[in-house]
Amino acid sequence: MEYWVVQTGPSSSDHLPFRPKTKQPQTLATSTGASPADELQLVVQLLERERGDLPAEIHHTDTSEYKEKLSKRLGTVNRLLNALKS
């Protein structure tokens, strides 16, 4: 997993349009000290917790619109877990 670190644009005194100066790939593991495997395990654990909590939340919700929103969220969580575990 990686994200991009983009430096800020030119100073306010410079009238050129904003253009990032550099893009440097950096993994989350680099910034946290955790290994990529540890990060993946944490994300899976968080998603599994969310998957376990959502059915009760759906059951106790009064409005059908919010139930639908939570059901879609549960579907998204399940798809993410399946993708991460495969």
TAGI-V303189 format. One record per residue. N is the residue number from 0. RES is the residue in one small letter. NEAR is the number of other ideal C-beta (glycine too) atoms within 10 Angstrom. D_LAST is the distance of its C-alpha to the last C-alpha in whole Angstrom. Layout:
BEGIN
N;RES;NEAR;D_LAST
N;RES;NEAR;D_LAST
END
This chain:
BEGIN
0;m;9;15
1;e;11;19
2;y;10;22
3;w;10;25
4;v;12;28
5;v;11;31
6;q;9;35
7;t;8;37
8;g;13;40
9;p;12;43
10;s;6;46
11;s;6;48
12;s;5;51
13;d;9;49
14;h;6;49
15;l;7;47
16;p;7;43
17;f;8;40
18;r;7;38
19;p;11;36
20;k;9;37
21;t;8;34
22;k;10;30
23;q;8;29
24;p;9;25
25;q;12;24
26;t;14;21
27;l;13;21
28;a;16;21
29;t;11;24
30;s;10;26
31;t;11;25
32;g;7;25
33;a;15;21
34;s;11;19
35;p;13;16
36;a;9;14
37;d;12;16
38;e;15;16
39;l;15;12
40;q;13;13
41;l;12;16
42;v;15;14
43;v;14;12
44;q;10;15
45;l;11;17
46;l;17;15
47;e;13;15
48;r;11;19
49;e;16;19
50;r;15;17
51;g;10;20
52;d;13;23
53;l;17;22
54;p;12;24
55;a;9;27
56;e;14;27
57;i;16;27
58;h;9;30
59;h;8;32
60;t;15;32
61;d;6;35
62;t;8;35
63;s;8;33
64;e;8;32
65;y;12;30
66;k;15;29
67;e;12;27
68;k;13;26
69;l;17;24
70;s;14;23
71;k;10;21
72;r;15;20
73;l;17;18
74;g;11;17
75;t;12;16
76;v;19;14
77;n;13;12
78;r;10;11
79;l;15;10
80;l;16;9
81;n;9;6
82;a;8;5
83;l;12;6
84;k;10;4
85;s;5;0
END
